[in-house]
Amino acid sequence: MLQALCFRRLLPALMVLSAAMPSVRGETLKNWFNDPFIQVRNAVPDCPPPLGPLVSEQEARRESHWRTERGTSCWLAGQCSKPNSYLYDAPIAQAVQAHFAADPAFARSSLWLTFQRRFVWVEGCSADPAITAAALEAFVRAAPDVERVIVNLRAPGAGKTPYPLAPP
């Protein structure tokens, strides 16, 4: 009886955790929505690559309605000239990639960028303790049409990676 009560109390928490974790049940993870995902720096050899836009087919189905809603809300609010905010991602990715190619900033880092609805996630590691999230954010924000930059950077000597990891 006590075991059943404990299980009933733990079941909701376990369901939330399993939904939030990347797929490990043999499902194929892929970039179902073709969100731009690029690596712009590769100087830290032991930096684990982020999960980026990889999701299972089931997660993609769950996200599809939300993405449609979020994508068009920008245009409906009069904040975008394009009918869907995801249409900005490829040009933003090209501009940011060109900015990194032209400027040696953050050379002692390994950085990956994910672009979704004018948001840019910067994830990776830096061997330079002087590199800050604010500096990375300002660098990426220089590209036109970037709405928000989210930086998840693992500092030198830090143990835990602050972003979900790509499967091995």
Summary of the structure (lengths in Angstrom):
residues: 168
radius of gyration: 18.5
end to end distance: 40.7
largest distance: 65.9
contacts: 449
relative contact order: 0.17
helix: 39%
strand: 20%
